[in-house]
Amino acid sequence: MTGNQYWTLADGPLPSFPQADTFVRKEREVPTPGPGQALTRTIYVSLDPYQWYYARERIAPDGAPCHARTVSQVIKSKLNGYAPGDFVFDTNGWAEYGLIGEGVWRPAYMVPRKLDPSVGRISHAVGVLGMLGLTAYAGMDLMASPKSGETVVVSAASGGVGQIAGQLAKQRGARVVGIAGRDAKCRFVTQDLGFDACVSHLSPTLKADLAAVCPAGIDVYFENVGGKVFEAVLPLFNQDARMTICGTISTYGDEDGGVAKRAALMKLAEPIFKTRNVTAKNVEARDFAEEYLDEMLAYVGPLVAAGRVKYREDIRTGLDTIPTAFIDMMRGNNFGKMLVRVSSDMSDAVQT
Ligand code: NDP
């Protein structure tokens, strides 16, 4: 085994939007597992918008690999219940190797767990059968609870969370409209995912385009983007509409991380929210992890296995590609849930 290659943050203040030189590639020794720990080799690194917040706030320990949820394989183990060869969900970050078990830093709700490759793709553990599925399930089914015939709008509709949220609303009989960027993404949303319509936020006539495909107004809005996309949605809210605020990615490159813009939009929305009794609630996957992860897996897992919920991944290859893939995802140059495969995935051999 050679060293452990990883990406960490450059020293000094970070730019408001990630750049290639924001990240530095380094190597250190592959860690040795102590009692109660296991060494794992990373297979998939999940790239998600919240990682930029973690970076800006320097939430991971100084000098550590940039934080990410990962899917890995156990190499050596002194941890009960984990044996070499086991596939696991863990948080190795942007690194080839990491440890799980006693004394290893990780965000509180990202508890390592073993994965069974015979029941689905292991990469789904950082996506549709993990935090993204949970976010969509919590924000759509548990919070917004769309009813049959209602109009549901989902922004960033072809992305990791958006594609799942919209399909879950379809499962409940709603009429689902997506908002996405490029034409190819809009086509995917309607033709592959089965949304009833999709409009592009790149269109100069976004407001009119959205109004045209929502003739009965909007009952539920699943917000992933913010900014001008929210401004197009706002006038169309019906009486007693519900809005789940999952994220506002269009503001994440702002100097203040989008705080001022989000506050300004909420102020703009206030009169409409008041007169039409619109409720807006934030969803945080971490708040649902302990109580609802198993429930979500029991519901969404069979839908994915049966092909009734489709899930597109954008998988790049090699540790080298991580910063570019991350910046691509932040700019909308991903097509589906962004992942990087940093070592070979041998789980296919046991998949059914
Ligand atoms: P995606 O796979 O959806 O990738 C991000 C997408 O955002 C891009 O593909 C792009 O899609 C869109 N986008 C980027 N910049 C802009 C912009 N300026 N205007 C409009 N669209 C833009 O990522 P995720 O599914 O991981 O995340 C989607 C949202 O969900 C984010 O806001 C994220 O913060 C949030 N989230 C929240 C969680 C929670 O617990 N609250 C958990 C996970 C995610 P397009 O090309 O179609 O514009």
Boltz pocket constraint, residues with backbone or C-beta under 6 A from the ligand:
constraints:
  - pocket:
      binder: B
      contacts: [[A, 47], [A, 48], [A, 49], [A, 50], [A, 131], [A, 132], [A, 135], [A, 156], [A, 157], [A, 158], [A, 159], [A, 160], [A, 161], [A, 162], [A, 179], [A, 180], [A, 181], [A, 182], [A, 185], [A, 201], [A, 223], [A, 224], [A, 225], [A, 229], [A, 245], [A, 246], [A, 247], [A, 248], [A, 249], [A, 250], [A, 251], [A, 283], [A, 284], [A, 285], [A, 286], [A, 328], [A, 329], [A, 330], [A, 331], [A, 332], [A, 333], [A, 334], [A, 335], [A, 336], [A, 337], [A, 338]]
      max_distance: 6.0
